[in-house]
Amino acid sequence: MTSGIPQEFGGESGTNIRTGRRGDAVLSALIDYPVAEAQETFAFSLEEENEIAINLAKRIDGNTPRTIYVGTGNSRKPVTYKASESFEQIEHVVSYPAAGSDINSLVIGLGQRVGLGTMSIQTAQTLDPFIDNPEQEHDQIISEGLEKALVSGIQQQAATGAIPPLTLSKVMNLVKNDKLELAEAIAKVTEEAAKEAAKAAEAQAGLPGEAAGAMPGEQDPMAALGAGATMQSMAGGQPPISGPNPSQQNLGQLLNTLRKGSRSVA
């Protein structure tokens, strides 16, 4: 208790420190600079150690492939490499994202800088110790955003009846039973709907495989148009154009009546 070790290391708080933020500030002022100095020393030492390890790997393994497991926890995965191909340059740099800073303060500082607009999200992902692969994390964020937009669009079309219930149930079963992802399920159901529409158009034409009145190897334009409209409807596109509404019908009758009057005069 009377030595230079901070009291927080012993599970106690210093005098006149009543908040956790104040305790972190006092502890940071006391140990951050020695920790930063130690980490910089470790970085210089690791550069020399890595160069020795690279030379040993090239001499012992050479072109022989070697598999090692890297990462921790759920991110642990095997990596296969050849020393002669992977280590083209021996010279390299070892550095810490923020020497002397603890993880909590580092993450909070990154979030504040991104919020102020002085740092990009990609740079923050590179410096964040919880993100192993910034490029993969960036792609995952974009994929999740597009998936949310896709789900929202499907829900709106299902509520308005633009998507047939049978098509919606097929997509739901594929996703629910963990057979396909949402995008893959929609693509598969759309392809099946297009094939069914093409078969229906061929059956309507009366000749299997060839449209009535068409040359062999050619496709009837009307059948192709019907298949495309059906596929678009099954895929959740715009519904087909409807007929005239009552106002348009009344206008047509009025114009017809006026034409009859002019004909009788003539």
Secondary structure in CASP SS format (residue, H / E / C, confidence):
PFRMAT SS
TARGET T0000
AUTHOR 0000-0000-0000
METHOD secondary structure of the structure
MODEL  1
M C 1.00
T C 1.00
S C 1.00
G C 1.00
I C 1.00
P C 1.00
Q H 1.00
E H 1.00
F H 1.00
G H 1.00
G C 1.00
E C 1.00
S C 1.00
G C 1.00
T C 1.00
N C 1.00
I C 1.00
R C 1.00
T C 1.00
G H 1.00
R H 1.00
R H 1.00
G H 1.00
D H 1.00
A H 1.00
V H 1.00
L H 1.00
S H 1.00
A H 1.00
L H 1.00
I H 1.00
D H 1.00
Y H 1.00
P H 1.00
V H 1.00
A H 1.00
E H 1.00
A H 1.00
Q H 1.00
E H 1.00
T H 1.00
F H 1.00
A H 1.00
F H 1.00
S H 1.00
L H 1.00
E H 1.00
E H 1.00
E H 1.00
N H 1.00
E H 1.00
I H 1.00
A H 1.00
I H 1.00
N H 1.00
L H 1.00
A H 1.00
K H 1.00
R H 1.00
I H 1.00
D C 1.00
G C 1.00
N C 1.00
T C 1.00
P E 1.00
R E 1.00
T E 1.00
I E 1.00
Y E 1.00
V E 1.00
G C 1.00
T C 1.00
G H 1.00
N H 1.00
S H 1.00
R C 1.00
K E 1.00
P E 1.00
V E 1.00
T E 1.00
Y E 1.00
K E 1.00
A H 1.00
S H 1.00
E H 1.00
S H 1.00
F C 1.00
E C 1.00
Q C 1.00
I C 1.00
E C 1.00
H C 1.00
V C 1.00
V C 1.00
S C 1.00
Y C 1.00
P C 1.00
A C 1.00
A C 1.00
G C 1.00
S C 1.00
D C 1.00
I H 1.00
N H 1.00
S H 1.00
L H 1.00
V H 1.00
I H 1.00
G H 1.00
L H 1.00
G H 1.00
Q H 1.00
R H 1.00
V H 1.00
G H 1.00
L H 1.00
G C 1.00
T C 1.00
M C 1.00
S C 1.00
I H 1.00
Q H 1.00
T H 1.00
A H 1.00
Q H 1.00
T H 1.00
L H 1.00
D C 1.00
P C 1.00
F C 1.00
I C 1.00
D C 1.00
N C 1.00
P H 1.00
E H 1.00
Q H 1.00
E H 1.00
H H 1.00
D H 1.00
Q H 1.00
I H 1.00
I H 1.00
S H 1.00
E H 1.00
G H 1.00
L H 1.00
E H 1.00
K H 1.00
A H 1.00
L H 1.00
V H 1.00
S H 1.00
G H 1.00
I H 1.00
Q H 1.00
Q H 1.00
Q H 1.00
A H 1.00
A H 1.00
T H 1.00
G C 1.00
A C 1.00
I C 1.00
P C 1.00
P H 1.00
L H 1.00
T H 1.00
L H 1.00
S H 1.00
K H 1.00
V H 1.00
M H 1.00
N H 1.00
L H 1.00
V H 1.00
K H 1.00
N C 1.00
D C 1.00
K C 1.00
L C 1.00
E C 1.00
L H 1.00
A H 1.00
E H 1.00
A H 1.00
I H 1.00
A H 1.00
K H 1.00
V H 1.00
T H 1.00
E H 1.00
E H 1.00
A H 1.00
A H 1.00
K H 1.00
E H 1.00
A H 1.00
A H 1.00
K H 1.00
A H 1.00
A H 1.00
E H 1.00
A H 1.00
Q H 1.00
A H 1.00
G C 1.00
L C 1.00
P C 1.00
G C 1.00
E C 1.00
A C 1.00
A C 1.00
G C 1.00
A C 1.00
M C 1.00
P C 1.00
G C 1.00
E C 1.00
Q C 1.00
D C 1.00
P H 1.00
M H 1.00
A H 1.00
A H 1.00
L H 1.00
G H 1.00
A H 1.00
G H 1.00
A H 1.00
T H 1.00
M H 1.00
Q H 1.00
S H 1.00
M H 1.00
A C 1.00
G C 1.00
G C 1.00
Q C 1.00
P C 1.00
P C 1.00
I C 1.00
S C 1.00
G C 1.00
P C 1.00
N C 1.00
P H 1.00
S H 1.00
Q H 1.00
Q H 1.00
N H 1.00
L H 1.00
G H 1.00
Q H 1.00
L H 1.00
L H 1.00
N H 1.00
T H 1.00
L H 1.00
R H 1.00
K H 1.00
G H 1.00
S H 1.00
R H 1.00
S H 1.00
V H 1.00
A C 1.00
END
